[in-house]
Amino acid sequence: MHGYANPARFLRIARWLTPALLAGGGVLAAAALAWGLLRVPPDRLMGETVRILFIHVPAAWLALAGWSTIALASIAELVWRHPLAGIAARAAAVPGAGFTAICLASGSIWARPTWGTWWVWDGRLTSFLILLFLYLGYIALADAAQRNGGQGGGRVAAIFGIVGAINIPIINRSVVWWNSLHQPASITMGKSSIDGAFLWPLLAAALGFSLLFGGIVLARMRTLLADIQTEARLRRRAFESDVPGLAA
Amino acid sequence: MREALNQWNFVIAAYVIGVGGTTAMALWSWLAMCRAEARRAKSREL
């Protein structure tokens, strides 16, 4: 893992991997969504709205994966002082928040024709809304830390990332612990109660969106890294021009 | 009383939000990356 901590080595890999993930993910997600939209039969109970599954479920998985990435990268940043860990955590925050918002919006749209309401304050929906607020709080904290030159603020954001991970098992178990209109998990480790006609396009969409998520995180890591390097270079130049002996 | 809802309207709305949101995130991240790397290259020339 520490082999990839070198920014130069990371950039060598990220330069070809970023467009590969974005293009591959885009093609796979588009094909999976077309499959789900045009080829999958309507569900016996939910009718045509079952097709929202192929947007809503990958977005939910990636919302949880995004915060898990923040928490793991924050641990790596605090414990091993991995140079790219803090950058990876910050890079995962915006796409994580984006997929959380997509999950909440598509879920609300799906709820109206199936439950008869846009929103209910039950355990699953409320804990997912809290996840969105956690993302927004983390983004604000990490941005403030960067503006202050990372003086201790990066550590506060990392601690916030780790503490916020407590919401992940709460989201996962919410439909078991509390009464909910939301159905329990249809896919668990090695088991699925979803028919193959829906399962395969769902897995293809999840893989496609995951590749896109990876590409977005890499692009954002490269952005943050380039900004840090540019600022460091400009500060060094400014320092050298202030001290005449160094400029020569 | 049973509501007459067109289910396809809900499907299309969810797809527009999902596809539009993901495309916007990918494009924004890619363009920001290109701009940041161009700024870094320019700072090397200074």
Interface residues (C-beta under 8 A of the other chain):
Chain A: T18 L22 G26 A29 L33 L37 G47 E48 T49 R51 I52 I55 H56 A59 V94 P95 G98 F99 A101 I102 A105 S106 I109 W110 R112 P113 F209 L212 G215 I216 A219 R220 R222 T223 L224 A226 D227 Q229 T230 R233 L234 R237
Chain B: L5 Q7 W8 F10 V11 A13 A14 Y15 I17 G18 V19 G21 T22 M25 A26 S29 W30 A32 M33 A36 E37 R39 R40 S43 R44 L46
